[in-house]
Amino acid sequence: MPRKARIDAPGALHHIIARGIARRKVFDDNDDRDFFVDRFGLILTDTNTQCFAWALIPNHFHLLLKTGITPIATVMKRLLTSYAMHYNRRHKRHGHLFQNRYKSIICQEDAYLLELVRYIHLNPLRAKQVEDMNGLDNYLYGGHSTLMGKTTAAWQNKRYILRLFDDKVSPARRRYRAFVEKGVAEGKRPELTGGGLIRSVGGWAAVKALRKANALQKGDERILGDGNFVETVLSEAKEAYERRYRLKAKGIDIDSIAHRAAQIAGIEPSQVWASGKQPKVVQARSLLCYWANTELGLSQAWLSKRLRLSQPAISLSVARGRTIAIQNNYGIENL
């Protein structure tokens, strides 16, 4: 059976899990972990991606990210590729470091944000990387210590999480820590990382209740949320796919988009692909990147190679193009 396409959109909340191949270690020591954290923070900053929670375990890691203008797939490709290259070079090994594709679960924020923050931040304790809550408070390689004010990670959105507990920092930290500690007794939470219908409706108890009521519920292994949320996400993903199909059927491709962007900027189409920072070229290139990425579904990595620009530069171009298109009501449907 073919793998299902990833689901993503600006503002989407993702629980991401990546494991070492054959469950081998991906972090051998603190030098590995330090490189990962530094690279992770740089990429989040470059792509304007929010991080609410994270934890590094010797053979895997968990992240809770919110998509900005850059797709999560692009963020993760940059992170996993650069880290794997560093790890292999440092440890004199070859081949894949991570197991298959990373798991990315799009989550219903209102219902699951705090549950996921707690679940992810308790991972080092469950994995026996620390002995108790005091050890977790000071664990350098997870977001819990940042929320507790023991470590600093400027790229972690700690303010948003703490304000869910109190407007003032000190009482917010006390209430947050009590909330996390309460979760220790719950142990593993398979309904937060398991599959399909069970995850979508909130566990076996919910499944049984639905069965007794003869109710049907929409389920999907890529989504964590109630039935309405799952159905809405799938519907929006289908709409995006169908829109791309319609554009392709109308003959709208990367070249016609480049022509449209050049027309708007008042330059020749060949200039869109050329290097340079002239305002008109930058405007056209930004529209091209935005439409190619969001309307045609072309990856930012592909655009980076085609335009011979860095991925951070492409990410900025997409964001700039989105602003230009929205403010001026520019579209490509009339091509």
C-alpha positions as CSV (number, residue, x, y, z in Angstrom):
1,M,0.0,0.0,0.0
2,P,1.5,3.4,-0.9
3,R,2.3,5.8,1.9
4,K,-0.2,8.6,2.4
5,A,1.0,12.1,1.6
6,R,1.8,14.4,4.5
7,I,-0.7,16.9,5.6
8,D,0.4,20.5,6.3
9,A,-0.7,24.1,6.2
10,P,0.4,27.4,7.8
11,G,-0.6,27.3,11.5
12,A,-0.8,23.5,11.7
13,L,0.4,21.9,14.9
14,H,2.6,18.8,14.4
15,H,3.9,16.1,16.8
16,I,7.0,14.8,15.2
17,I,8.9,11.6,16.1
18,A,12.1,10.5,14.4
19,R,13.8,7.2,15.4
20,G,17.2,5.8,14.7
21,I,17.4,3.0,12.1
22,A,17.0,-0.4,13.7
23,R,16.4,1.6,16.9
24,R,20.1,2.5,17.1
25,K,21.4,5.6,18.9
26,V,21.2,8.9,17.0
27,F,22.9,10.8,19.9
28,D,26.1,9.3,21.3
29,D,27.1,12.1,23.6
30,N,26.5,15.8,24.4
31,D,28.5,17.0,21.4
32,D,26.0,15.3,19.2
33,R,23.1,16.7,21.2
34,D,24.6,20.2,21.2
35,F,25.1,20.2,17.4
36,F,21.5,19.1,17.0
37,V,20.1,21.7,19.3
38,D,22.1,24.5,17.7
39,R,21.1,23.4,14.2
40,F,17.5,23.0,15.2
41,G,17.3,26.5,16.7
42,L,18.9,28.0,13.6
43,I,16.4,26.3,11.2
44,L,13.4,27.3,13.3
45,T,14.6,30.9,13.3
46,D,15.2,30.9,9.6
47,T,11.8,29.4,8.8
48,N,9.8,31.2,11.4
49,T,8.6,27.9,12.8
50,Q,7.3,27.8,16.3
51,C,8.4,25.1,18.8
52,F,6.3,24.4,21.9
53,A,8.0,21.3,23.2
54,W,11.0,19.0,22.4
55,A,13.0,16.2,23.9
56,L,16.1,14.3,22.8
57,I,16.4,10.6,23.8
58,P,19.5,8.5,22.8
59,N,17.7,6.7,19.9
60,H,14.9,9.2,18.9
61,F,13.5,12.6,19.5
62,H,10.1,14.3,19.8
63,L,9.2,17.8,18.6
64,L,6.0,19.8,18.8
65,L,6.1,22.4,16.0
66,K,3.7,24.9,14.5
67,T,4.0,25.5,10.7
68,G,4.9,29.0,9.6
69,I,5.2,29.9,5.9
70,T,7.8,27.1,5.4
71,P,6.3,23.5,5.2
72,I,7.2,21.2,8.0
73,A,8.6,18.8,5.4
74,T,11.2,21.4,4.4
75,V,12.1,22.1,8.0
76,M,12.6,18.5,8.8
77,K,14.6,17.7,5.6
78,R,17.0,20.5,6.5
79,L,17.3,19.3,10.1
80,L,17.6,15.5,9.5
81,T,20.0,15.9,6.5
82,S,22.4,18.3,8.1
83,Y,22.4,16.3,11.4
84,A,22.9,12.9,9.7
85,M,25.8,14.3,7.7
86,H,27.4,15.7,10.8
87,Y,26.8,12.5,12.8
88,N,28.2,10.2,10.1
89,R,31.2,12.4,9.5
90,R,32.0,12.7,13.2
91,H,31.5,9.0,14.0
92,K,33.1,7.8,10.7
93,R,30.0,5.9,9.5
94,H,28.0,5.7,6.3
95,G,24.3,5.1,5.3
96,H,21.0,6.1,6.8
97,L,20.8,7.3,10.3
98,F,17.1,7.6,10.8
99,Q,14.4,4.9,10.4
100,N,12.3,5.3,7.3
101,R,10.3,8.6,7.3
102,Y,9.8,10.5,10.5
103,K,6.3,10.4,11.9
104,S,4.3,13.6,11.6
105,I,0.9,13.9,13.3
106,I,-1.2,17.0,12.7
107,C,-2.9,17.8,16.0
108,Q,-6.0,19.6,17.2
109,E,-4.4,22.4,19.1
110,D,-7.2,23.4,21.6
111,A,-7.7,19.8,22.7
112,Y,-4.2,18.4,22.7
113,L,-1.6,21.1,23.0
114,L,-0.9,20.9,26.7
115,E,-1.3,17.1,26.7
116,L,1.4,16.8,24.1
117,V,3.7,19.3,25.8
118,R,3.5,17.2,29.0
119,Y,3.8,13.9,27.1
120,I,6.9,15.1,25.2
121,H,8.6,16.7,28.1
122,L,8.2,13.6,30.3
123,N,10.0,11.5,27.7
124,P,13.5,11.8,29.3
125,L,12.0,10.6,32.6
126,R,10.2,7.7,31.0
127,A,13.4,6.8,29.2
128,K,15.4,7.0,32.4
129,Q,17.6,9.8,31.2
130,V,16.8,11.4,34.6
131,E,15.8,9.9,37.9
132,D,13.0,12.2,39.0
133,M,11.3,15.6,38.4
134,N,14.2,17.5,39.9
135,G,16.4,15.9,37.3
136,L,13.9,16.7,34.6
137,D,13.9,20.3,35.7
138,N,17.6,20.5,34.9
139,Y,17.7,18.2,31.8
140,L,19.5,20.2,29.1
141,Y,18.1,18.5,26.1
142,G,14.4,19.0,26.5
143,G,12.0,21.9,26.5
144,H,10.9,21.3,30.1
145,S,14.0,22.9,31.6
146,T,13.5,26.0,29.4
147,L,9.9,26.4,30.7
148,M,11.3,26.1,34.2
149,G,13.8,28.8,33.6
150,K,16.8,26.5,34.1
151,T,18.1,26.7,30.5
152,T,17.7,29.2,27.6
153,A,16.4,28.5,24.1
154,A,15.3,31.7,22.4
155,W,13.6,29.7,19.6
156,Q,11.2,27.9,22.0
157,N,7.9,29.6,22.5
158,K,7.8,29.2,26.3
159,R,5.8,32.4,26.8
160,Y,2.8,31.0,25.0
161,I,2.7,27.8,27.0
162,L,3.3,29.5,30.4
163,R,0.5,32.0,29.8
164,L,-1.9,29.1,29.5
165,F,-1.2,28.5,33.3
166,D,-0.9,32.1,34.5
167,D,-0.1,35.6,33.3
168,K,2.7,35.9,35.8
169,V,5.9,33.8,35.3
170,S,6.4,32.4,38.8
171,P,2.9,31.0,39.4
172,A,2.7,29.9,35.8
173,R,5.9,27.8,36.3
174,R,4.6,26.3,39.5
175,R,1.3,25.3,37.9
176,Y,2.9,24.0,34.8
177,R,5.3,21.8,36.8
178,A,2.4,20.4,38.9
179,F,0.6,19.6,35.7
180,V,3.7,17.8,34.3
181,E,4.3,15.9,37.5
182,K,0.7,14.7,37.6
183,G,1.3,13.1,34.2
184,V,4.1,10.9,35.6
185,A,1.7,8.3,36.9
186,E,-0.1,8.1,33.5
187,G,3.0,6.4,32.0
188,K,3.1,5.9,28.2
189,R,0.2,7.5,26.2
190,P,-0.2,5.3,23.1
191,E,-3.3,7.3,22.1
192,L,-1.0,10.3,21.5
193,T,1.3,8.4,19.2
194,G,-0.7,5.3,18.1
195,G,-2.6,4.9,14.9
196,G,-5.8,5.6,13.0
197,L,-9.2,5.6,14.6
198,I,-8.1,5.0,18.2
199,R,-6.0,8.1,18.2
200,S,-8.5,10.2,16.4
201,V,-11.3,9.5,18.9
202,G,-9.1,9.5,22.0
203,G,-8.4,5.9,23.0
204,W,-10.1,2.5,23.3
205,A,-12.7,3.8,25.8
206,A,-14.0,6.3,23.2
207,V,-13.9,3.6,20.5
208,K,-16.1,1.3,22.6
209,A,-18.5,4.1,23.4
210,L,-18.9,4.9,19.8
211,R,-19.5,1.3,18.9
212,K,-22.2,1.0,21.6
213,A,-23.9,4.1,20.2
214,N,-23.6,2.7,16.6
215,A,-21.8,5.9,15.7
216,L,-19.2,6.3,12.9
217,Q,-16.1,8.4,13.4
218,K,-13.6,9.6,10.8
219,G,-10.1,8.3,11.5
220,D,-6.7,8.9,10.0
221,E,-3.2,7.9,11.3
222,R,-1.8,11.3,10.3
223,I,-4.2,13.3,12.5
224,L,-4.8,13.6,16.3
225,G,-8.2,15.2,17.0
226,D,-11.9,14.6,17.3
227,G,-14.0,13.5,14.3
228,N,-14.9,17.0,13.1
229,F,-11.3,18.1,13.2
230,V,-10.1,15.0,11.3
231,E,-12.8,15.5,8.7
232,T,-12.0,19.2,8.3
233,V,-8.3,18.6,7.9
234,L,-8.9,15.8,5.3
235,S,-11.3,18.0,3.4
236,E,-8.9,20.9,3.3
237,A,-6.1,18.6,2.1
238,K,-8.3,17.2,-0.6
239,E,-9.3,20.7,-1.7
240,A,-5.6,21.7,-2.0
241,Y,-4.9,18.6,-4.0
242,E,-7.8,19.1,-6.3
243,R,-6.9,22.8,-6.8
244,R,-3.4,21.7,-7.9
245,Y,-4.9,19.2,-10.3
246,R,-7.2,21.9,-11.8
247,L,-4.2,24.2,-12.3
248,K,-2.2,21.5,-14.0
249,A,-5.2,20.6,-16.2
250,K,-5.4,24.2,-17.3
251,G,-1.7,24.1,-18.3
252,I,-0.5,26.3,-15.4
253,D,3.0,25.3,-14.7
254,I,6.2,26.9,-13.3
255,D,6.9,28.7,-16.6
256,S,3.5,30.3,-16.8
257,I,3.7,31.4,-13.2
258,A,7.1,32.9,-13.9
259,H,5.6,34.8,-16.9
260,R,2.7,36.0,-14.7
261,A,5.1,37.2,-12.0
262,A,7.3,39.0,-14.6
263,Q,4.2,40.7,-16.1
264,I,3.2,42.0,-12.7
265,A,6.7,43.3,-11.9
266,G,7.1,44.8,-15.4
267,I,10.2,42.8,-16.3
268,E,11.1,40.1,-18.8
269,P,10.4,36.5,-17.8
270,S,14.1,35.5,-18.1
271,Q,14.9,38.1,-15.4
272,V,12.8,36.2,-12.9
273,W,15.3,33.3,-13.0
274,A,18.4,35.6,-13.0
275,S,20.4,36.6,-9.9
276,G,20.1,40.1,-8.7
277,K,18.4,42.2,-6.0
278,Q,16.7,44.8,-8.0
279,P,13.3,45.6,-6.4
280,K,11.3,44.4,-9.5
281,V,13.3,41.2,-9.7
282,V,12.9,40.5,-6.0
283,Q,9.1,41.2,-6.3
284,A,8.7,38.8,-9.3
285,R,10.9,36.1,-7.7
286,S,8.9,36.3,-4.5
287,L,5.6,35.8,-6.3
288,L,7.1,33.0,-8.2
289,C,8.3,31.2,-5.1
290,Y,5.0,31.7,-3.2
291,W,2.8,30.5,-6.1
292,A,5.1,27.6,-7.0
293,N,5.3,26.4,-3.4
294,T,1.7,26.9,-2.3
295,E,-0.3,26.5,-5.5
296,L,1.7,24.0,-7.5
297,G,3.1,22.2,-4.4
298,L,6.8,22.5,-5.5
299,S,9.2,22.1,-2.6
300,Q,11.3,24.9,-1.4
301,A,14.3,22.6,-1.8
302,W,13.5,22.3,-5.6
303,L,13.1,26.1,-5.8
304,S,16.4,26.5,-4.0
305,K,18.2,24.4,-6.6
306,R,16.4,26.0,-9.6
307,L,17.0,29.6,-8.5
308,R,20.5,28.8,-7.0
309,L,19.5,30.4,-3.7
310,S,19.8,29.1,-0.1
311,Q,16.7,27.5,1.5
312,P,16.5,30.3,4.1
313,A,16.4,32.8,1.1
314,I,13.6,30.8,-0.5
315,S,11.7,30.7,2.7
316,L,11.9,34.5,3.0
317,S,10.9,34.8,-0.7
318,V,7.8,32.7,-0.1
319,A,6.8,34.8,2.9
320,R,7.4,38.0,1.0
321,G,5.5,36.7,-2.0
322,R,2.5,35.8,0.1
323,T,2.3,39.3,1.5
324,I,2.6,40.9,-1.9
325,A,-0.1,38.6,-3.4
326,I,-2.5,39.2,-0.5
327,Q,-2.1,42.9,-0.3
328,N,-2.5,43.4,-4.0
329,N,-5.0,40.6,-4.6
330,Y,-2.8,39.0,-7.2
331,G,-3.7,35.5,-8.2
332,I,-3.0,32.9,-10.9
333,E,-6.5,31.6,-11.7
334,N,-6.8,34.1,-14.6
335,L,-3.6,32.9,-16.4
